[in-house]
């Protein structure tokens, strides 16, 4: 397929490593990805960014707390731009898939790499999308991000993800939610997700650790692309 993808997330002094990983997936699938970071209340500027970028797909990472503002923006944006497909993922859509799915064309539940890849390939049906397999975390697409976001590129502090998920079980954290907790919310699709993630007691965001050699390759890539 191919086209332009705009990935949207909250602004932070730390690089948006999750979005940069999705950007790498998009580049692997032949798409041209961009990342836009917005500050609180900054959705008004997003439409100008979209008008300039002319994306075919807009994807957003959604947390509980920024979900109301994000959903309000999507509800206004989608009717006026039906040709642009919208994708949401992250903790809030994962824990509240049915509620979230009315606000976007695709709602990604759980680990998003494989689901996003299939959306870009055109093989995922609109609605709630699960991973069909768990993919290794790719080396983030840093080069283009640093060229676009120069403050992040010039920062002397760079971040890396060496493992995903969490070994602890804090009751207040989405990382503690297990697949079995979603049985009612997912209905007949619950067994599908349980199978992929390894059973009802598996985490919705499974824990994984990257290979040391893969991390060293990322260090070399980071040194190459840092200004």
C-alpha positions as CSV (number, residue, x, y, z in Angstrom):
1,X,0.0,0.0,0.0
2,X,2.0,2.9,1.2
3,X,1.1,6.5,2.0
4,X,1.7,9.0,4.8
5,X,1.2,8.3,8.5
6,X,1.0,10.9,11.2
7,X,1.5,9.6,14.8
8,X,0.4,11.9,17.6
9,X,1.4,11.8,21.2
10,X,1.8,14.0,24.3
11,X,4.8,16.3,24.4
12,X,7.6,15.3,26.7
13,X,11.3,16.0,27.1
14,X,11.8,12.3,26.7
15,X,11.7,10.9,23.2
16,X,8.3,9.1,22.4
17,X,9.9,5.7,22.1
18,X,6.6,3.9,21.5
19,X,5.7,6.2,18.6
20,X,9.2,5.9,17.3
21,X,8.9,2.1,17.2
22,X,5.6,2.4,15.4
23,X,7.3,4.9,13.0
24,X,9.8,2.2,12.3
25,X,7.0,-0.3,11.5
26,X,5.5,2.2,9.1
27,X,8.8,2.7,7.3
28,X,9.3,-1.1,7.0
29,X,5.9,-1.3,5.4
30,X,6.7,1.4,2.8
31,X,4.8,4.2,4.5
32,X,6.2,7.8,5.1
33,X,5.8,8.4,8.9
34,X,5.8,11.6,10.9
35,X,5.4,12.2,14.6
36,X,3.7,15.2,16.1
37,X,3.9,16.0,19.9
38,X,1.2,18.2,21.3
39,X,1.2,20.0,24.6
40,X,-2.0,20.2,26.8
41,X,-4.7,22.1,25.0
42,X,-2.7,21.9,21.8
43,X,-5.2,20.0,19.6
44,X,-6.2,23.2,17.9
45,X,-2.8,23.3,16.2
46,X,-3.1,19.7,15.1
47,X,-5.4,20.4,12.2
48,X,-2.9,22.8,10.7
49,X,-0.2,20.1,11.0
50,X,-2.5,17.6,9.3
51,X,-3.4,20.1,6.5
52,X,0.3,20.5,5.8
53,X,1.3,16.8,6.2
54,X,-1.7,15.4,4.2
55,X,-1.6,12.0,5.9
56,X,-3.6,9.0,4.9
57,X,-3.7,7.7,8.5
58,X,-3.6,9.5,11.8
59,X,-2.7,7.4,14.9
60,X,-2.8,8.5,18.5
61,X,-1.6,7.0,21.7
62,X,-4.3,7.4,24.4
63,X,-3.9,7.3,28.1
64,X,-6.7,7.6,30.7
65,X,-6.5,11.3,31.5
66,X,-5.9,12.6,28.0
67,X,-8.6,10.4,26.5
68,X,-11.5,12.9,26.8
69,X,-9.6,15.6,24.9
70,X,-8.4,13.1,22.3
71,X,-11.9,11.6,21.8
72,X,-13.5,15.1,21.5
73,X,-11.0,16.0,18.9
74,X,-11.5,12.8,16.9
75,X,-15.3,13.2,17.1
76,X,-15.0,16.6,15.4
77,X,-12.2,15.6,13.0
78,X,-13.5,12.4,11.5
79,X,-16.8,13.6,10.0
80,X,-14.9,16.4,8.2
81,X,-12.1,14.2,7.0
82,X,-13.7,10.8,6.2
83,X,-10.8,10.0,3.7
84,X,-8.3,9.9,6.6
85,X,-8.3,6.7,8.6
86,X,-7.8,7.1,12.4
87,X,-6.1,4.6,14.7
88,X,-5.9,4.7,18.5
89,X,-4.0,2.5,20.9
90,X,-2.4,2.5,24.3
91,X,-3.6,1.9,27.9
92,X,-7.1,3.5,27.7
93,X,-8.3,1.8,24.5
94,X,-6.8,-1.5,25.7
95,X,-8.8,-1.4,29.0
96,X,-11.9,0.2,27.5
97,X,-12.1,-1.1,23.9
98,X,-15.8,-0.9,23.3
99,X,-16.1,2.6,24.6
100,X,-13.0,3.7,22.7
101,X,-13.9,2.1,19.4
102,X,-16.7,4.6,18.6
103,X,-14.1,7.4,18.3
104,X,-11.8,5.9,15.7
105,X,-11.7,3.6,12.7
106,X,-9.2,1.2,14.3
107,X,-8.8,0.6,18.1
108,X,-5.7,-1.4,19.0
109,X,-5.9,-3.6,22.1
110,X,-2.7,-4.8,23.8
111,X,0.7,-4.7,22.2
112,X,0.4,-2.6,19.1
113,X,3.3,-3.5,16.8
114,X,1.7,-6.4,14.9
115,X,-1.8,-4.8,14.9
116,X,-0.4,-1.6,13.5
117,X,1.6,-3.5,10.9
118,X,-1.6,-5.3,9.7
119,X,-3.5,-2.0,9.6
120,X,-0.9,-0.5,7.3
121,X,-0.9,-3.7,5.2
122,X,-4.6,-3.4,4.8
123,X,-5.3,-6.8,6.3
124,X,-7.0,-5.7,9.5
125,X,-10.7,-5.1,9.6
126,X,-11.9,-1.7,11.0
127,X,-13.0,-1.9,14.7
128,X,-11.1,-3.5,17.5
129,X,-7.8,-5.0,16.4
130,X,-5.7,-7.5,18.4
131,X,-2.1,-8.6,17.7
132,X,-2.0,-11.9,15.9
133,X,1.5,-12.5,17.1
134,X,4.0,-10.8,19.5
135,X,6.7,-9.0,17.6
136,X,10.1,-7.9,18.8
137,X,10.5,-4.2,19.6
138,X,12.2,-2.7,16.6
139,X,15.0,-0.1,16.8
140,X,13.2,3.2,17.0
141,X,13.0,5.4,13.9
142,X,15.2,8.1,15.4
143,X,16.8,9.8,12.4
144,X,13.7,11.4,11.0
145,X,12.4,12.3,14.4
146,X,15.5,14.1,15.4
147,X,15.5,16.1,12.2
148,X,11.9,17.2,12.8
149,X,12.2,17.6,16.6
150,X,15.6,19.3,17.0
151,X,15.3,19.9,20.7
152,X,15.1,16.2,21.3
153,X,17.8,15.5,18.8
154,X,20.2,18.0,20.4
155,X,19.5,16.8,24.0
156,X,22.5,15.2,25.6
157,X,20.2,12.7,27.3
158,X,18.9,9.9,25.1
159,X,16.5,7.1,26.2
160,X,16.2,3.5,25.2
161,X,13.7,0.7,26.0
162,X,15.5,-2.5,27.0
163,X,12.4,-4.3,28.2
164,X,8.7,-3.9,28.0
165,X,5.9,-4.7,30.4
166,X,6.5,-4.9,34.2
167,X,7.2,-7.7,36.7
168,X,5.2,-6.0,39.5
169,X,1.5,-6.1,40.2
170,X,0.5,-2.6,41.4
171,X,-3.3,-2.4,41.6
172,X,-3.4,1.2,40.2
173,X,-1.4,0.4,37.0
174,X,-2.5,-0.8,33.6
175,X,0.6,-3.0,33.4
176,X,-1.0,-5.2,36.0
177,X,-4.2,-6.0,34.0
178,X,-4.5,-9.6,32.9
179,X,-6.3,-11.0,29.9
180,X,-9.0,-12.6,32.2
181,X,-10.0,-9.2,33.4
182,X,-11.2,-8.4,29.9
183,X,-13.5,-11.4,29.4
184,X,-16.7,-9.4,29.8
185,X,-15.5,-6.4,27.8
186,X,-14.3,-8.6,24.8
187,X,-17.1,-11.1,24.8
188,X,-16.7,-13.8,22.1
189,X,-13.3,-12.3,21.0
190,X,-11.8,-12.9,24.5
191,X,-10.4,-16.4,23.6
192,X,-8.6,-14.9,20.5
193,X,-6.6,-12.5,22.6
194,X,-6.0,-15.0,25.4
195,X,-4.5,-17.4,22.9
196,X,-2.1,-14.8,21.4
197,X,-0.9,-13.5,24.8
198,X,-0.4,-17.0,26.3
199,X,-3.5,-17.6,28.4
200,X,-6.1,-15.9,30.7
201,X,-3.5,-15.1,33.4
202,X,-1.1,-13.3,30.9
203,X,-0.7,-9.6,31.0
204,X,-2.5,-7.4,28.5
205,X,0.9,-5.7,28.0
206,X,3.3,-8.7,28.2
207,X,6.7,-8.5,29.7
208,X,9.6,-9.0,27.2
209,X,13.3,-8.3,27.4
210,X,15.4,-7.4,24.4
211,X,18.5,-9.2,23.3
212,X,21.8,-7.6,24.3
213,X,23.2,-7.5,20.8
214,X,20.0,-5.8,19.6
215,X,20.5,-3.1,22.2
216,X,24.1,-2.6,21.2
217,X,23.0,-2.2,17.6
218,X,20.6,0.5,18.8
219,X,23.4,2.3,20.6
220,X,25.4,2.4,17.4
221,X,22.4,3.6,15.5
222,X,21.8,6.3,18.1
223,X,25.4,7.5,17.9
224,X,25.1,7.6,14.1
225,X,21.9,9.7,13.9
226,X,22.4,12.0,16.9
227,X,23.3,15.6,15.8
